[in-house]
Amino acid sequence: MRVSWPILLIAVALVSAAAGKVHRLAREAEHRPTDEMLLAAVPGGAGLGEASGDVACRPVLDAAGELGCAAETDRLDPVVRGFGGEMDFLVGIAKDGAIASVRPLAHRESPAYWRAAAAEGYFERLVGLNAADDGAGIDAVSGATVTCEAAKQDILAAAKLVARRRYGLDVAAPPSPPRFDLDPLHLALFAAALALGLASFYSRRAALRWAAYGASIAVFGFALNVSAALPQVVDLLDLTLPGGRKLEPLLLFAVALGFALFGKGVYCARLCPFGALQEVSYRLVPWRLSPSAGLLRRLERIRWALLFAAVALAAGFGWEWAATIEPFGAPFTTTTPWPLAAFAGAALVSGALWRRAWCRLFCPTGACLELALPARAHATRRTGAKAPDLFEVDDEPRVA
């Protein structure tokens, strides 16, 4: 029996992801703080007491008694989620409710966002705040706003809980953050762009198609900066809900995957903002590349290799940076690092010369969605017949 090599690669990647999940669960205790770290959480401590009461923290003692305590935020309610998921900080809280120290332990944020916050010393700025404060004077780092605000909420929530329930201070209870950050305007824009994209997908009107491209760039690109992307795939493999606190990425990924399962490439054809930018660049440049069908088949293997490598490294080995290789958000923000901006520019230039070059050759998310197409698509591909396409590149759209 002949086995499709893309299927074989992805099967290996999925096995790697499953093994990686088991491995990370087995090593979950490794990021737990040592006694030395707990003792250093409150300056001046000489020893540690035993945890007691209904608040999960370790008291830090000196000769006169308890100075404060050390608490891990992921063991205290409420659970605060960042852009990628839950965070964990070791926080030292003095008996007067002051935050004595902050030490990051674990997170699921984008490496770029986390590095931006750490490089600006954002977490250290929270030291000295009191549990009674709301942290309004601590501004987020540009380009990592969601990550910074979530970290602040997580740390302050831990301080408030300890101050109230362990030390009896008159501090307002920490608010329970919503599971998702809901913005009615964003949701309305999302629904309008989605409706326009669906209408254009099932229509042969070129004007409607270009209106959908424009809406995708304006709404999913500049306004929301959301795309179906590899981090969401890795989240699913890690048995977590994609999108973190943002509802729009989860909805867009659900639309992309749901229609792909029914053999419709709605997302890649009409909703992907990076794909829409490629369509615009292709119309603006008069020069064209026309590779042969044989060369195209050989080059298309690149995206399967990228998907395999990204899933294996991110989900299997925990190297989450591997899931951020796609340049989807780079053209829509002014805080993009220049290497990623240059990469996105090169992808758009290639798309200007060869229509949808990134989609055809390099897009690992597109390869993942192609795997979601019904079995009939893979069967037709093995027999040489034309399979349903994730994106229409004809002047008149074709319904798969």
N, C-alpha and C positions, 0 to 999 in steps of 0.2 A: 504494500500500500504506500502510495506516494504522500509524503507529509509536506505541507506548505512550510517553507522555512520561516516566514514571518510568524506563523502560528507557533512554530517550535521555539523561536526566540522569545516570544511573549510568554509561553508556558514556562520557560526557564526563568524569566523575570518574575513571574507570579510566584514560583516556588521560592525564589530568592526573597521576595517580599514577605511571604509567609514565614520563612525561616528567620528573617530579620525581625519580624514582629515578635516571634517567640523569644528570640535572643534579647530584644529590648525589654520585654516583660520580665525575663529572668534577671536582667541587670538593672531593673528599675531602682533598686535600693542604692545604686552607686552614686547617684546625685544627692543622696541624703547627706546632710552636713555631719561632720565629725564633731566630737566633743570639743576639740580645739576651736572649731568654727563657731559652735554655740557659745562657748565662753567669751570669745572675742566680740560677740554681737553687742554686748553692753560693756563699754569701757570701764575698767576698774574692777571687774569681777575676779574673784579668787577661786571660785568653784561653782559647780552645778548642783542644783537640787533635783529632786525627782518630780516628774510631771504629776500634777494633782488637779482636781476640779474638772469642770466640763469644758475647759479651753485647752486645746492641744498646744502646749508650749512648755519650755524648760526654764525654770527660774535660774537666774544668774545671781550668785551670792557673794558678799564680802564678809568681813569680820562682824559687821553690825547687823547683817541680815540680807534680805532680798533687795538687790538694786533694780531689777527689772527682769525681763524674760526674753527668750529667743523663740520666735515662732516661724513656721513655714506657711506661706500663704495658701498653698494648695491643700492644706489640712484644715483650713478654716473657712467657714461660710461668710459671705456668699462667694460662689465661684465667679471669677471675673475672666472673661475671654478677650484676647487681643485679636489682631487681624487674622492670625492663623490658628488660634486655639488658646488653651489654658497656659498660664505662666506659673512659675514657682520662684519665690524670693525668700531668703532668710532675712527676717526683720528683727532688729533689736528694739524693744519698747521699754523705756524707763517707767518707774512707778508713777511719775507725774504725767504719763501719756506721751512724752516726747519720743520721736523716732530717733534712736541712737545710732543705727547703722542699717544699711541696705546692701544685700549681696545677692545677685542673680544666681539661681541654681539651674533652672531648666526653662525652656520655652519652645514654641513651635512657630515663631514669627519668621517672616522672610529674613534671610541673613542680611540683606542690604538695609532693611528697616532697623534691625537690631544693632547693626554696626553704627548706623547713623546716630541712634540714641546713645549708645555707649561712648562713641567718640566725642560727643558734646557734653559728656558727664551728666547726663540727665538723671540717672538713678541717684547719684551723689547729691543732687540738688534737693532731694526729698528728705535728706537727713536734717534734723532740726525742726521739722514740722511737728506740730502737736496733733494728737488724735482729734482735738476739737476743731482743727482747721479743715478747710475744704480744698486746699491746694490751688486755689484760683490764681495765685500769684506765680505759679510755676508753669511757664509756657512750654508747650510741646515743641519738639525739634521739627523744623520744616522738612517735609518729606517722610516723616514717620509719626504723624499725628495720632493715628489710631493706636499704634503700639505704645506710644508715650502715655496717652490718656488712660489706656487699659492698665499699664503698669502703675500709674499713680493711684487709680481706683483700687487696685488689688492691694497695694501697700497700705493705703489709708484705711481700707476696710479691715485689714488685720489689726492695725493699731487701735481702731475704734472698738473692735470686739474685745481685745485684751483689756483696754482701759475700762470699759464698762463692766465686764463680767469677772475680771480677775481683781482689778484694783478699785472698783466701785466709783469711778469718776463719773461726773455728770456730763456725759458725752452722748451726742445723738447716735442712735443705732445706724450702722452702715446700711445704705440703701441696697436693695437687691437689684442688680443691673438686669436689664432685659436680655433675653437670649439673643435678640437681633437688634441692631440699630435701625429703626424704621424712620424713614423720611418720606412723608406723603408726596412731596414734589418729585423725589427721585423715583418712587414707585410709579407715579403717573407717567413720567417720561419713559421709564422702562416699558410700561404697558403699551404706550403709543408706538415706540420704536419696534417692539415685538409684533404688534398688530400690522404695522406697515411692512415689516419683513415677511411675515406670513402671506399677506396679500400679494406682494410682489413675487413670491416664490411660486404661487399658483396662477400667476397671470403672465401673459406674453407681452405686456406693455413695457417697452424700454424705459419710458418716463417714470413708471412706478418703480422699476428696478433701481434706477439711479436715485430716486427719492429714498429708497430703502438704504442704499449705500451712504447717502448723506446723513440719514438719521442714525445709522450705526456709528459713523465717525463722530457725530456731534454728541450723541447720548451715551452709547457704550464706551466711546473713546474719551472725549474731553470731559463730559459732565460726570460720568460715573467711573471711568477707567476700569472697566471690568471685562474679562474675557474668560472663555472656557480654556483652561490651561492645565499644565502638568501638576501643579501643586494640588489641584482638586482631585486628580486621579490618584495621587499618592495618599491623600487623606482618605479616600474610599478604601484603598488597600490596607490602610492602617486602622480601618473600622471606626473612623471619625467622620463627622459631618463636614463636608467641604464648605469653605467660605468664611470660617470664623464667625465674627459678629455681624458681618455684612450679609444681608439677605439677597442682594442682587446677584453676586457671583454664584450662589447656590441655585437661584432660579434659572440663570442663564445656562449653567452647566446641566441642570435637569432638562431644559428645553433641548440643548444640543444632544444629550445622550438619548432622551426619549424619542426624538424624531429619527435619530440614527437607528435605533432599534426597530423602527418601522420602515427602514430603508429610505429615509428622506434626509438629504443633507442640508436642511434648512439653515443650521447655524453657519456652516462654512460658506454656503452660497450667498446668504443675505445678512447675517447678523454679526459676523466676526468683524470688528473694526479694523484689524490689521489687514484682513482680506479686502475690505472695501478700499483701504488706502492703496493697496496694490492695483486695484481696478482703476483708480484715479491716475496713478502714476503711469499705468500702461497707456491710458488715453492721451497723456500729455507728451509722451516721448515718441517721435516718429520712427525710430529705428527698432528693428525686430530681430529676434533670434528664432530660428526654426529647426530645433534639433530633430534628429530622426527618431522614429518610434523605438528602435532598438536601444539607442542611447538613453532615451527617456526611461525605458524599463530598467536599465541598469542603474541609472541615477536615483530612481525612486526608492532603491534599497536603503539609501542614506537615512531616510526618516524612520524606517523600521529599526535600523541600528541605533539611532538616537533615542527612540522610545525605549528600546531594550536597555541601553546603558543608563538612561535617566531613572527608569523604574528600579533597576537593580541597585544602583548607587543610593538613590533617595530612600526607597522603601526597604531594600535589603540591608544596606550598610548604615543607614541613618544619616547619609550625607545629603541633607536637604537642599543644599545649594544646587545640586544636580537638577532639581525640578524647576529651577528658575532660569534655565538657559534660553527660554523663548523671549523674544523682544517685544511682546504684544503691548505692554504698557509704556514702553520707552518713548514713542512719538507724542504721547498725550500729556506729558508732564515736564515741567522745567527743572525738576530735581534729578533727572536721570543722570547717572555717572557717564562720563564721556565714552568709555569703552562700550557700554551697552547702547548708547546713542549711535555710535559709529556702526555697531553691528546691525541695529535696526535700519539705519540708512543704507547699508550695503544690501540688506534684504529687500528694501523697497526699490533700489536701483535695479537689482536682478529681476524684480517683478515688473519693472517698466520695460525691460528688454524682452522678457519671456513671461507671458501672462501667467500670473499666480505661481511664480517660480518657487517662492517659499512654501506655499501649500503643496505643490507637487513633489518637491524634493526633500524638504527639511522638517516640515511641521510634525513633531511627535504626537501632539494632541490630535491632529487630523488622522494620523495613523491609528491612534487609539479609537477614535470614532468610527473609522472604517472597520475595525474589528467588531464593532457593535452592529454593523449591518447584518441583516438576516442571512441565514446559511445559504440561501439561494444566490446571494451575491458572490460568496466565495466559490460556490459550485460553478457559476458561470465563468468566474475568473480562471478556474482550473481547466475548463473546457475551451477557453479561448474566446468565449462570447463576451460581449460588452456588459460590464457590470454596472450597477448603479453607482453614480459619481457623487462625491461629497459636495462638489461645487460645479455649477454650470459655467462653462467658459465660452459657450456660443453666444452670438449676439441675441438670439432668441432663447430664453431659458427653457430647459427641458425638465419635466417632472419625472423623477426616478420611479 
